[in-house]
Amino acid sequence: MNGYLGITLPNWVCTAYYESSYNTQAINHNRDGSTDYGIYQINSRYWCQDGKTPGSKNICKIACSKLLDNNITDDLKCAKIIATEAKGLTPWVAWKNHCRNRDLSQFKC
């Protein structure tokens, strides 16, 4: 992930921390009827298919349930697709509010 689209690893780690506290089983139900899943809180309206969200685009071509296990390979693949479409991490509100233009030294691996 480090350097993908010029995004540093601390930005990816910070985003996961503030989105889910690194909880791969995190689920958040949104007011619009969509749901966010997994460590990166990937949304069912656009990125994954949960069978409950009407009009899901499923751009990552993945079942949302696959984003809830401890193998985050598919989560990272989808996160890269999201970042590519957005040309960065702006789709993640947590990144905008907690990581963007901040000292991320605590997230270095």
All heavy atoms as an XYZ file, in Angstrom:
868
protein
N       0.826     -1.195      0.000
C       0.000      0.000      0.000
C       0.868      1.256      0.000
O       0.440      2.270     -0.521
C      -0.900      0.008      1.231
C      -1.922     -1.124      1.292
S      -3.169     -1.098      0.017
C      -4.255      0.162      0.586
N       2.042      1.161      0.616
C       2.888      2.343      0.720
C       3.270      2.858     -0.660
O       3.806      2.126     -1.473
C       4.148      2.053      1.528
C       4.905      3.323      1.868
O       4.294      4.338      2.183
N       6.219      3.263      1.800
N       2.936      4.089     -0.930
C       3.275      4.707     -2.201
C       2.217      4.538     -3.278
O       2.334      5.127     -4.351
N       1.174      3.741     -3.026
C       0.123      3.573     -4.024
C      -0.549      4.921     -4.263
O      -1.031      5.562     -3.328
C      -0.903      2.525     -3.567
C      -1.945      2.243     -4.613
C      -1.642      1.437     -5.704
C      -3.203      2.803     -4.545
C      -2.581      1.185     -6.689
C      -4.157      2.556     -5.522
C      -3.835      1.746     -6.590
O      -4.769      1.503     -7.561
N      -0.527      5.377     -5.492
C      -1.041      6.701     -5.882
C      -0.358      7.821     -5.113
O      -0.931      8.890     -4.925
C      -2.561      6.796     -5.675
C      -3.437      5.847     -6.476
C      -4.899      6.016     -6.069
C      -3.278      6.100     -7.965
N       0.851      7.554     -4.623
C       1.586      8.552     -3.858
C       1.115      8.678     -2.415
O       1.508      9.596     -1.705
N       0.275      7.747     -1.970
C      -0.265      7.774     -0.605
C       0.676      6.987      0.302
O       0.980      5.825      0.048
C      -1.678      7.157     -0.565
C      -2.609      7.909     -1.513
C      -2.218      7.159      0.863
C      -3.921      7.179     -1.796
N       1.119      7.623      1.383
C       2.039      6.960      2.291
C       1.309      5.955      3.176
O       0.117      6.091      3.457
C       2.756      7.968      3.198
O       1.790      8.616      4.034
C       3.524      9.012      2.377
N       2.041      4.951      3.631
C       1.468      3.927      4.501
C       0.839      4.520      5.764
O      -0.259      4.098      6.156
C       2.524      2.876      4.855
C       2.020      1.650      5.611
C       0.909      0.940      4.844
C       3.175      0.703      5.884
N       1.472      5.512      6.420
C       0.819      6.097      7.600
C      -0.574      6.666      7.305
O      -1.452      6.621      8.173
C       1.793      7.186      8.047
C       3.132      6.671      7.615
C       2.856      6.013      6.284
N      -0.814      7.154      6.104
C      -2.152      7.640      5.754
C      -3.155      6.494      5.695
O      -4.292      6.620      6.166
C      -2.129      8.397      4.428
C      -1.731      9.834      4.597
O      -2.537     10.657      5.011
N      -0.483     10.146      4.298
N      -2.751      5.365      5.120
C      -3.629      4.192      5.063
C      -3.909      3.670      6.469
O      -5.050      3.329      6.796
C      -2.995      3.078      4.227
C      -2.939      3.348      2.764
C      -1.826      3.672      2.036
C      -4.024      3.303      1.826
N      -2.163      3.831      0.710
C      -3.503      3.615      0.554
C      -5.383      3.027      1.939
C      -4.281      3.649     -0.592
C      -6.168      3.066      0.797
C      -5.611      3.376     -0.445
N      -2.875      3.596      7.304
C      -3.020      3.068      8.666
C      -3.888      4.001      9.505
O      -4.782      3.560     10.227
C      -1.632      2.841      9.309
C      -1.767      2.409     10.758
C      -0.832      1.809      8.517
N      -3.650      5.296      9.406
C      -4.454      6.290     10.121
C      -5.927      6.183      9.725
O      -6.824      6.219     10.578
C      -3.918      7.694      9.826
S      -4.845      9.035     10.616
N      -6.183      6.013      8.447
C      -7.559      5.891      7.961
C      -8.234      4.663      8.572
O      -9.364      4.748      9.070
C      -7.583      5.818      6.424
O      -6.967      7.006      5.899
C      -8.999      5.708      5.893
N      -7.550      3.531      8.567
C      -8.115      2.313      9.158
C      -8.362      2.502     10.655
O      -9.386      2.063     11.179
C      -7.187      1.129      8.920
N      -7.455      3.179     11.325
C      -7.618      3.412     12.761
C      -8.879      4.230     13.049
O      -9.694      3.861     13.886
C      -6.391      4.125     13.333
C      -6.564      4.485     14.781
C      -6.420      3.514     15.772
C      -6.887      5.780     15.161
C      -6.602      3.836     17.107
C      -7.080      6.107     16.491
C      -6.933      5.131     17.459
O      -7.122      5.449     18.781
N      -9.035      5.333     12.339
C     -10.175      6.204     12.617
C     -11.486      5.717     12.000
O     -12.557      6.097     12.463
C      -9.872      7.645     12.199
C      -8.976      8.325     13.191
C      -7.636      8.559     12.903
C      -9.452      8.710     14.435
C      -6.803      9.159     13.824
C      -8.627      9.309     15.365
C      -7.302      9.535     15.056
O      -6.478     10.132     15.985
N     -11.422      4.888     10.995
C     -12.652      4.329     10.426
C     -13.214      3.206     11.289
O     -14.418      3.120     11.491
C     -12.420      3.811      9.000
C     -12.346      4.885      7.949
C     -13.668      5.588      7.666
O     -14.736      5.061      8.010
O     -13.621      6.687      7.094
N     -12.333      2.324     11.790
C     -12.822      1.109     12.452
C     -12.069      0.720     13.721
O     -12.374     -0.316     14.303
C     -12.715     -0.062     11.481
O     -11.339     -0.344     11.233
N     -11.080      1.507     14.117
C     -10.187      1.107     15.225
C      -9.538     -0.246     14.924
O      -9.327     -1.063     15.816
C     -10.933      1.051     16.558
O     -11.450      2.306     16.886
N      -9.240     -0.467     13.634
C      -8.624     -1.705     13.134
C      -9.522     -2.924     13.328
O      -9.044     -4.053     13.305
C      -7.262     -1.982     13.774
C      -6.274     -0.865     13.725
C      -5.634     -0.441     14.884
C      -5.955     -0.220     12.536
C      -4.705      0.586     14.863
C      -5.025      0.810     12.499
C      -4.402      1.210     13.676
O      -3.482      2.219     13.652
N     -10.805     -2.728     13.499
C     -11.746     -3.825     13.696
C     -12.215     -4.327     12.330
O     -12.983     -3.647     11.652
C     -12.935     -3.349     14.533
C     -13.956     -4.438     14.773
O     -13.830     -5.562     14.308
N     -15.002     -4.086     15.502
N     -11.782     -5.518     11.969
C     -12.153     -6.070     10.663
C     -13.628     -6.449     10.591
O     -14.161     -6.637      9.502
C     -11.304     -7.309     10.318
O     -11.504     -8.313     11.316
C      -9.828     -6.954     10.222
N     -14.304     -6.540     11.720
C     -15.719     -6.909     11.742
C     -16.640     -5.714     11.976
O     -17.837     -5.879     12.220
C     -15.959     -7.973     12.811
C     -15.208     -9.253     12.509
C     -15.398    -10.312     13.581
O     -16.057    -10.105     14.580
N     -14.804    -11.464     13.347
N     -16.096     -4.506     11.861
C     -16.894     -3.293     12.100
C     -17.991     -3.142     11.051
O     -17.766     -3.351      9.860
C     -15.995     -2.061     12.084
N     -19.169     -2.797     11.523
C     -20.320     -2.532     10.661
C     -20.972     -1.244     11.149
O     -21.150     -1.049     12.349
C     -21.353     -3.682     10.712
C     -20.740     -4.964     10.143
C     -22.622     -3.311      9.968
C     -21.649     -6.183     10.276
N     -21.304     -0.368     10.215
C     -21.984      0.882     10.554
C     -23.149      1.074      9.592
O     -22.965      1.081      8.375
C     -21.013      2.060     10.456
C     -21.676      3.366     10.796
O     -22.316      3.501     11.837
N     -21.551      4.337      9.922
N     -24.338      1.231     10.144
C     -25.536      1.461      9.331
C     -25.722      2.968      9.139
O     -25.713      3.722     10.113
C     -26.762      0.839     10.007
C     -26.618     -0.639     10.192
N     -26.785     -1.530      9.157
C     -26.291     -1.377     11.271
C     -26.579     -2.753      9.600
N     -26.280     -2.694     10.884
N     -25.889      3.385      7.907
C     -26.014      4.798      7.564
C     -27.478      5.206      7.401
O     -28.334      4.373      7.108
C     -25.243      5.085      6.268
C     -23.784      4.737      6.414
O     -23.112      5.200      7.311
N     -23.296      3.883      5.525
N     -27.737      6.477      7.541
C     -29.099      7.006      7.415
C     -29.708      6.770      6.042
O     -30.918      6.693      5.906
C     -29.102      8.510      7.703
C     -28.853      8.836      9.130
C     -28.967     10.325      9.373
N     -28.375     10.646     10.657
C     -27.779     11.754     10.928
N     -27.670     12.711     10.026
N     -27.268     11.961     12.122
N     -28.867      6.679      5.011
C     -29.390      6.505      3.648
C     -29.745      5.052      3.329
O     -30.116      4.723      2.211
C     -28.405      7.055      2.619
C     -27.126      6.233      2.490
O     -26.934      5.257      3.249
O     -26.302      6.567      1.626
N     -29.629      4.168      4.313
C     -29.960      2.764      4.110
C     -28.778      1.907      3.704
O     -28.901      0.687      3.626
N     -27.634      2.522      3.439
C     -26.437      1.761      3.099
C     -25.713      1.365      4.388
O     -26.039      1.840      5.476
C     -25.512      2.573      2.195
O     -24.962      3.673      2.898
N     -24.723      0.500      4.243
C     -23.949      0.021      5.389
C     -22.475      0.066      5.027
O     -22.099     -0.186      3.882
C     -24.368     -1.423      5.753
O     -25.789     -1.438      5.995
C     -23.666     -1.922      6.984
N     -21.646      0.383      6.020
C     -20.191      0.381      5.857
C     -19.645     -0.876      6.527
O     -20.071     -1.234      7.630
C     -19.569      1.615      6.498
C     -20.065      2.911      5.881
O     -20.391      2.912      4.683
O     -20.127      3.918      6.603
N     -18.660     -1.518      5.866
C     -18.157     -2.804      6.312
C     -16.647     -2.830      6.445
O     -15.923     -2.309      5.596
C     -18.534     -3.890      5.295
C     -20.006     -4.163      5.199
C     -20.812     -3.444      4.333
C     -20.596     -5.145      5.984
C     -22.181     -3.700      4.247
C     -21.962     -5.411      5.902
C     -22.745     -4.684      5.032
O     -24.084     -4.935      4.954
N     -16.161     -3.483      7.502
C     -14.762     -3.842      7.638
C     -13.839     -2.759      8.118
O     -14.255     -1.686      8.543
N     -12.570     -3.062      8.021
C     -11.519     -2.206      8.555
C     -11.496     -0.822      7.897
O     -11.155      0.167      8.538
C     -10.145     -2.923      8.453
C      -9.096     -2.207      9.300
C      -9.711     -3.080      6.998
C      -7.828     -3.013      9.482
N     -11.889     -0.750      6.626
C     -11.944      0.541      5.923
C     -13.363      1.065      5.762
O     -13.584      2.048      5.057
C     -11.253      0.448      4.557
C      -9.763      0.586      4.679
C      -8.935     -0.512      4.575
C      -9.170      1.824      4.938
C      -7.574     -0.401      4.724
C      -7.807      1.945      5.090
C      -7.017      0.837      4.978
O      -5.656      0.964      5.125
N     -14.332      0.414      6.395
C     -15.724      0.858      6.354
C     -16.178      1.137      4.918
O     -16.596      2.232      4.549
C     -15.923      2.074      7.259
C     -15.810      1.735      8.728
C     -16.948      0.823      9.176
O     -18.024      1.292      9.471
N     -16.728     -0.489      9.203
N     -16.089      0.124      4.111
C     -16.421      0.196      2.688
C     -17.936      0.134      2.517
O     -18.600     -0.744      3.053
C     -15.663     -0.901      1.921
C     -14.155     -0.577      1.982
C     -16.170     -1.023      0.494
C     -13.242     -1.641      1.466
N     -18.467      1.075      1.773
C     -19.908      1.305      1.683
C     -20.601      0.409      0.664
O     -20.135      0.217     -0.453
C     -20.145      2.785      1.341
C     -21.603      3.150      1.351
O     -22.267      3.077      0.333
N     -22.099      3.548      2.512
N     -21.783     -0.081      1.080
C     -22.555     -0.999      0.242
C     -23.299     -0.317     -0.903
O     -23.727     -0.984     -1.835
C     -23.571     -1.751      1.108
O     -24.506     -0.848      1.688
N     -23.453      0.971     -0.866
C     -24.154      1.650     -1.959
C     -23.293      1.673     -3.218
O     -23.788      1.571     -4.334
C     -24.544      3.077     -1.569
C     -25.231      3.789     -2.734
C     -26.206      4.862     -2.369
N     -27.016      4.694     -1.199
C     -28.132      3.973     -1.104
N     -28.567      3.288     -2.134
N     -28.805      3.913      0.023
N     -21.986      1.814     -3.036
C     -21.098      1.977     -4.193
C     -20.129      0.822     -4.399
O     -19.869      0.432     -5.526
C     -20.285      3.261     -4.038
C     -21.151      4.475     -3.889
C     -21.347      5.056     -2.651
C     -21.821      5.006     -4.982
C     -22.171      6.162     -2.506
C     -22.652      6.101     -4.848
C     -22.822      6.675     -3.604
O     -23.653      7.754     -3.457
N     -19.564      0.286     -3.339
C     -18.363     -0.527     -3.479
C     -18.550     -2.019     -3.316
O     -17.811     -2.801     -3.908
C     -17.298     -0.014     -2.515
C     -17.110      1.453     -2.665
C     -17.514      2.430     -1.794
C     -16.540      2.147     -3.774
N     -17.210      3.673     -2.299
C     -16.614      3.530     -3.513
C     -15.968      1.731     -4.979
C     -16.142      4.491     -4.404
C     -15.486      2.687     -5.855
C     -15.578      4.047     -5.555
N     -19.489     -2.445     -2.495
C     -19.702     -3.884     -2.283
C     -21.191     -4.200     -2.307
O     -22.017     -3.290     -2.262
C     -19.063     -4.348     -0.970
S     -19.775     -3.644      0.542
N     -21.516     -5.489     -2.360
C     -22.912     -5.923     -2.452
C     -23.290     -6.677     -1.182
O     -22.657     -7.669     -0.845
C     -23.076     -6.842     -3.673
C     -24.439     -7.447     -3.846
C     -25.515     -6.407     -4.065
O     -26.286     -6.131     -3.168
N     -25.540     -5.824     -5.242
N     -24.306     -6.164     -0.481
C     -24.757     -6.845      0.730
C     -26.138     -7.473      0.586
O     -26.642     -8.104      1.504
C     -24.723     -5.918      1.937
C     -25.663     -4.721      1.842
O     -26.409     -4.598      0.837
O     -25.633     -3.890      2.768
N     -26.759     -7.293     -0.575
C     -28.073     -7.859     -0.804
C     -29.194     -7.102     -0.112
O     -30.340     -7.510     -0.163
N     -28.851     -5.995      0.559
C     -29.845     -5.201      1.287
C     -29.942     -3.772      0.781
O     -30.919     -3.095      1.057
C     -29.497     -5.149      2.775
C     -29.411     -6.481      3.449
C     -29.005     -6.288      4.884
C     -28.001     -7.328      5.279
N     -27.415     -7.113      6.567
N     -28.913     -3.313      0.096
C     -28.850     -1.915     -0.327
C     -29.380     -1.799     -1.755
O     -28.723     -2.259     -2.693
C     -27.409     -1.376     -0.255
O     -26.902     -1.614      1.061
C     -27.363      0.099     -0.561
N     -30.557     -1.194     -1.933
C     -31.117     -1.047     -3.287
C     -30.185     -0.230     -4.187
O     -29.612      0.768     -3.760
C     -32.424     -0.297     -3.055
C     -32.742     -0.467     -1.610
C     -31.421     -0.615     -0.906
N     -30.015     -0.681     -5.406
C     -29.217      0.052     -6.380
C     -27.722     -0.001     -6.160
O     -26.984      0.818     -6.701
N     -27.249     -0.963     -5.386
C     -25.810     -1.078     -5.129
C     -25.047     -1.188     -6.445
O     -25.406     -1.963     -7.323
C     -25.523     -2.308     -4.275
O     -24.136     -2.502     -4.137
N     -23.998     -0.405     -6.571
C     -23.172     -0.432     -7.785
C     -22.127     -1.552     -7.734
O     -21.667     -2.007     -8.763
C     -22.515      0.920     -7.990
C     -23.525      2.034     -8.220
C     -22.841      3.325     -8.597
C     -23.755      4.506     -8.713
N     -25.059      4.314     -9.228
N     -21.714     -1.965     -6.537
C     -20.746     -3.044     -6.334
C     -19.517     -2.882     -7.236
O     -19.117     -3.803     -7.947
C     -21.399     -4.410     -6.539
C     -20.540     -5.553     -6.032
O     -19.572     -5.345     -5.317
N     -20.888     -6.767     -6.428
N     -18.934     -1.719     -7.212
C     -17.794     -1.404     -8.080
C     -16.601     -2.320     -7.811
O     -15.881     -2.687     -8.739
C     -17.420      0.086     -7.951
C     -18.569      0.946     -8.496
C     -16.116      0.404     -8.678
C     -18.448      2.430     -8.217
N     -16.407     -2.728     -6.553
C     -15.292     -3.630     -6.233
C     -15.604     -5.087     -6.563
O     -14.736     -5.955     -6.443
C     -14.923     -3.510     -4.757
S     -14.149     -1.935     -4.330
N     -16.846     -5.352     -6.965
C     -17.260     -6.708     -7.341
C     -16.952     -7.703     -6.224
O     -16.289     -8.731     -6.436
C     -16.619     -7.134     -8.651
C     -16.844     -6.121     -9.762
C     -17.161     -6.777    -11.063
C     -17.359     -5.814    -12.193
N     -18.262     -4.740    -12.005
N     -17.488     -7.406     -5.027
C     -17.244     -8.243     -3.863
C     -18.475     -8.228     -2.960
O     -19.176     -7.215     -2.872
C     -15.990     -7.754     -3.091
C     -15.612     -8.736     -1.990
C     -16.192     -6.346     -2.545
C     -14.261     -8.446     -1.363
N     -18.713     -9.335     -2.304
C     -19.759     -9.385     -1.288
C     -19.254     -8.639     -0.060
O     -18.105     -8.825      0.365
C     -20.065    -10.838     -0.921
N     -20.073     -7.793      0.500
C     -19.672     -7.012      1.682
C     -19.235     -7.922      2.825
O     -18.333     -7.568      3.598
C     -20.803     -6.109      2.135
S     -21.314     -4.874      0.924
N     -19.844     -9.088      2.934
C     -19.488    -10.027      4.001
C     -18.019    -10.443      3.936
O     -17.410    -10.760      4.963
C     -20.385    -11.257      3.951
O     -20.244    -11.931      2.713
N     -17.430    -10.434      2.740
C     -16.010    -10.767      2.585
C     -15.103     -9.726      3.228
O     -13.930     -9.991      3.470
C     -15.649    -10.911      1.103
C     -16.286    -12.081      0.400
C     -15.651    -13.398      0.782
C     -14.226    -13.461      0.270
N     -13.473    -14.581      0.791
N     -15.651     -8.548      3.507
C     -14.860     -7.478      4.110
C     -14.848     -7.559      5.638
O     -14.281     -6.699      6.299
C     -15.413     -6.117      3.671
C     -15.446     -5.896      2.159
C     -16.209     -4.621      1.820
C     -14.034     -5.855      1.582
N     -15.466     -8.605      6.180
C     -15.597     -8.721      7.634
C     -14.716     -9.804      8.252
O     -14.796    -10.046      9.457
C     -17.066     -8.994      8.000
C     -18.044     -7.887      7.617
C     -19.472     -8.332      7.907
C     -17.717     -6.597      8.361
N     -13.865    -10.438      7.459
C     -12.980    -11.452      8.034
C     -11.612    -10.841      8.339
O     -11.365     -9.680      8.059
C     -12.880    -12.673      7.116
C     -12.352    -12.346      5.727
O     -11.656    -11.326      5.564
O     -12.644    -13.110      4.790
N     -10.742    -11.637      8.930
C      -9.424    -11.131      9.324
C      -8.429    -11.068      8.181
O      -7.344    -10.518      8.342
C      -8.860    -11.961     10.472
C      -9.591    -11.690     11.767
O     -10.096    -10.593     11.987
N      -9.669    -12.691     12.619
N      -8.771    -11.626      7.033
C      -7.917    -11.520      5.853
C      -8.301    -10.225      5.139
O      -9.340    -10.154      4.484
C      -8.113    -12.733      4.936
C      -7.229    -12.672      3.710
O      -6.631    -11.638      3.395
N      -7.144    -13.768      2.998
N      -7.458     -9.215      5.268
C      -7.810     -7.897      4.718
C      -7.308     -7.693      3.291
O      -7.390     -6.593      2.764
C      -7.339     -6.749      5.631
C      -5.817     -6.686      5.721
C      -7.987     -6.861      7.001
C      -5.301     -5.402      6.349
N      -6.845     -8.748      2.638
C      -6.362     -8.629      1.264
C      -7.437     -8.047      0.353
O      -7.170     -7.133     -0.430
C      -5.893     -9.996      0.732
O      -4.869    -10.490      1.601
C      -5.342     -9.880     -0.674
N      -8.666     -8.566      0.457
C      -9.744     -8.062     -0.394
C     -10.162     -6.649      0.016
O     -10.523     -5.830     -0.831
C     -10.940     -9.016     -0.433
C     -11.315     -9.583      0.923
O     -10.862     -9.067      1.963
O     -12.073    -10.567      0.942
N     -10.062     -6.321      1.300
C     -10.356     -4.961      1.764
C      -9.364     -3.978      1.134
O      -9.756     -2.898      0.662
C     -10.237     -4.846      3.280
C     -11.095     -5.838      4.032
O     -10.895     -7.055      3.880
O     -11.959     -5.380      4.796
N      -8.091     -4.356      1.136
C      -7.054     -3.488      0.572
C      -7.233     -3.328     -0.938
O      -7.052     -2.227     -1.470
C      -5.669     -4.041      0.887
C      -5.305     -4.108      2.372
C      -3.953     -4.780      2.558
C      -5.330     -2.733      3.014
N      -7.592     -4.407     -1.602
C      -7.835     -4.335     -3.046
C      -8.971     -3.355     -3.344
O      -8.866     -2.505     -4.237
C      -8.168     -5.723     -3.588
C      -8.394     -5.768     -5.073
C      -8.691     -7.191     -5.538
C      -9.013     -7.212     -7.013
N      -9.398     -8.547     -7.481
N     -10.055     -3.444     -2.597
C     -11.185     -2.542     -2.803
C     -10.806     -1.111     -2.419
O     -11.173     -0.163     -3.121
C     -12.396     -3.018     -2.009
S     -13.900     -2.074     -2.322
N     -10.072     -0.940     -1.333
C      -9.638      0.404     -0.917
C      -8.794      1.057     -2.011
O      -8.915      2.261     -2.263
C      -8.857      0.328      0.390
N      -7.972      0.262     -2.685
C      -7.178      0.795     -3.801
C      -8.079      1.234     -4.952
O      -7.822      2.258     -5.587
C      -6.172     -0.250     -4.295
C      -4.982     -0.430     -3.404
C      -4.066     -1.491     -4.016
C      -2.744     -1.587     -3.322
N      -1.866     -2.571     -3.966
N      -9.119      0.464     -5.234
C     -10.070      0.835     -6.295
C     -10.742      2.161     -5.930
O     -10.855      3.065     -6.758
C     -11.112     -0.282     -6.518
C     -10.443     -1.505     -7.147
C     -12.268      0.214     -7.381
C     -11.312     -2.755     -7.171
N     -11.168      2.294     -4.676
C     -11.813      3.529     -4.213
C     -10.856      4.703     -4.356
O     -11.220      5.755     -4.887
C     -12.293      3.380     -2.756
C     -13.378      2.292     -2.660
C     -12.794      4.714     -2.211
C     -13.691      1.847     -1.237
N      -9.622      4.523     -3.885
C      -8.627      5.603     -3.952
C      -8.309      5.964     -5.403
O      -8.120      7.138     -5.719
C      -7.355      5.186     -3.215
N      -8.268      4.979     -6.277
C      -8.006      5.243     -7.694
C      -9.129      6.076     -8.291
O      -8.874      7.069     -8.988
C      -7.847      3.921     -8.478
O      -6.731      3.201     -7.933
C      -7.619      4.180     -9.955
N     -10.370      5.678     -8.023
C     -11.527      6.422     -8.557
C     -11.538      7.861     -8.049
O     -11.877      8.778     -8.777
C     -12.827      5.724     -8.155
C     -12.999      4.367     -8.785
C     -14.056      4.337     -9.854
O     -14.963      5.168     -9.846
O     -13.951      3.446    -10.720
N     -11.179      8.040     -6.777
C     -11.240      9.366     -6.141
C      -9.938     10.149     -6.277
O      -9.874     11.309     -5.882
C     -11.575      9.214     -4.665
N      -8.910      9.476     -6.797
C      -7.579     10.078     -6.890
C      -7.057     10.474     -5.502
O      -6.468     11.529     -5.314
C      -7.565     11.267     -7.849
C      -7.896     10.870     -9.269
C      -7.915     12.055    -10.202
C      -8.187     11.709    -11.626
N      -9.299     10.892    -11.945
N      -7.302      9.614     -4.529
C      -6.820      9.845     -3.165
C      -7.770      9.275     -2.132
O      -8.665      8.497     -2.441
N      -7.583      9.695     -0.898
C      -8.345      9.152      0.223
C      -9.548     10.007      0.620
O     -10.162      9.769      1.662
C      -7.414      8.972      1.434
C      -6.261      7.988      1.224
C      -5.373      7.933      2.463
C      -6.780      6.603      0.884
N      -9.926     10.941     -0.208
C     -11.028     11.845      0.137
C     -12.379     11.161      0.383
O     -13.200     11.737      1.101
C     -11.211     12.948     -0.916
O     -11.407     12.345     -2.197
C     -10.013     13.883     -0.944
N     -12.667      9.969     -0.150
C     -13.955      9.350      0.190
C     -14.084      8.996      1.677
O     -15.186      8.834      2.177
C     -13.993      8.084     -0.660
C     -13.106      8.399     -1.818
C     -12.001      9.233     -1.225
N     -12.968      8.862      2.384
C     -12.992      8.515      3.802
C     -13.050      9.780      4.650
O     -12.073     10.516      4.777
C     -11.783      7.663      4.174
C     -11.882      6.257      3.684
C     -12.569      5.240      4.284
C     -11.306      5.710      2.505
N     -12.446      4.090      3.540
C     -11.670      4.346      2.434
C     -10.503      6.231      1.482
C     -11.267      3.504      1.413
C     -10.115      5.403      0.454
C     -10.495      4.049      0.427
N     -14.196     10.016      5.261
C     -14.391     11.188      6.124
C     -13.388     11.156      7.272
O     -12.851     12.196      7.667
C     -15.842     11.245      6.648
C     -16.016     12.349      7.671
C     -16.807     11.438      5.488
N     -13.110      9.983      7.804
C     -12.148      9.864      8.897
C     -10.769     10.361      8.471
O     -10.066     11.000      9.251
C     -12.070      8.423      9.384
N     -10.370     10.066      7.251
C      -9.071     10.554      6.767
C      -9.085     12.077      6.689
O      -8.150     12.730      7.134
C      -8.734      9.953      5.398
C      -7.454     10.498      4.847
C      -6.186     10.121      5.210
C      -7.299     11.540      3.888
N      -5.260     10.881      4.511
C      -5.927     11.756      3.693
C      -8.205     12.315      3.167
C      -5.424     12.703      2.813
C      -7.703     13.260      2.283
C      -6.339     13.447      2.112
N     -10.167     12.636      6.131
C     -10.252     14.091      5.995
C     -10.238     14.768      7.367
O      -9.600     15.798      7.538
C     -11.502     14.503      5.215
C     -11.428     14.131      3.736
C     -12.559     14.720      2.933
C     -13.828     13.958      3.138
N     -14.906     14.338      2.209
N     -10.931     14.183      8.335
C     -11.062     14.821      9.650
C      -9.904     14.564     10.596
O      -9.667     15.368     11.498
C     -12.354     14.352     10.328
C     -13.591     14.887      9.647
O     -13.537     15.835      8.877
N     -14.715     14.259      9.917
N      -9.186     13.445     10.420
C      -8.178     13.069     11.409
C      -6.772     12.852     10.865
O      -5.823     12.825     11.656
C      -8.610     11.790     12.126
C      -9.908     11.911     12.835
N     -10.043     12.574     14.031
C     -11.143     11.464     12.502
C     -11.301     12.523     14.417
N     -11.995     11.857     13.509
N      -6.623     12.657      9.565
C      -5.325     12.257      9.023
C      -4.732     13.278      8.052
O      -3.512     13.501      8.052
C      -5.440     10.908      8.313
S      -6.245      9.614      9.291
N      -5.552     13.873      7.226
C      -5.067     14.779      6.185
C      -4.305     15.955      6.804
O      -4.791     16.609      7.717
C      -6.231     15.292      5.348
C      -5.797     16.285      4.278
C      -6.878     16.656      3.308
N      -8.127     17.068      3.932
C      -9.221     17.386      3.258
N      -9.228     17.340      1.942
N     -10.303     17.751      3.885
N      -3.101     16.166      6.293
C      -2.245     17.281      6.722
C      -1.939     17.260      8.214
O      -1.795     18.302      8.838
C      -2.863     18.625      6.334
C      -3.065     18.756      4.849
O      -2.236     18.305      4.056
N      -4.180     19.339      4.457
N      -1.860     16.073      8.795
C      -1.565     15.917     10.224
C      -0.234     15.191     10.387
O       0.256     14.525      9.484
C      -2.648     15.097     10.936
C      -4.047     15.638     10.800
C      -4.328     16.721     11.826
N      -5.645     17.308     11.654
C      -6.697     17.018     12.389
N      -6.599     16.157     13.366
N      -7.850     17.627     12.159
N       0.320     15.281     11.578
C       1.497     14.520     11.930
C       1.071     13.067     12.112
O       0.296     12.753     13.022
C       2.115     15.052     13.240
C       3.282     14.238     13.735
O       3.761     13.343     13.007
O       3.727     14.482     14.880
N       1.541     12.204     11.252
C       1.135     10.801     11.276
C       2.251      9.885     11.806
O       2.212      8.678     11.582
C       0.705     10.362      9.877
C      -0.450     11.146      9.253
C      -0.771     10.616      7.865
C      -1.682     11.126     10.143
N       3.195     10.462     12.515
C       4.332      9.680     12.973
C       3.915      8.506     13.871
O       4.566      7.478     13.887
C       5.353     10.569     13.698
O       4.746     11.259     14.771
N       2.806      8.629     14.576
C       2.337      7.528     15.425
C       1.843      6.337     14.614
O       1.675      5.244     15.140
C       1.241      7.991     16.359
C      -0.097      8.245     15.658
C      -1.113      8.880     16.592
O      -0.886      9.944     17.125
N      -2.246      8.218     16.757
N       1.618      6.535     13.302
C       1.102      5.473     12.434
C       2.188      4.851     11.564
O       1.878      4.053     10.685
C      -0.040      5.998     11.570
C      -1.221      6.447     12.374
C      -1.472      7.791     12.555
C      -2.062      5.519     12.971
C      -2.549      8.214     13.324
C      -3.136      5.929     13.743
C      -3.378      7.279     13.915
N       3.446      5.211     11.794
C       4.529      4.611     11.010
C       4.759      3.191     11.468
O       4.703      2.878     12.648
C       5.808      5.431     11.154
C       5.707      6.749     10.432
C       7.006      7.494     10.419
C       6.803      8.770      9.628
N       7.981      9.592      9.641
N       5.008      2.324     10.503
C       5.229      0.899     10.811
C       6.709      0.575     10.753
O       7.449      1.113     10.022
C       4.468      0.040      9.804
S       2.705      0.341      9.841
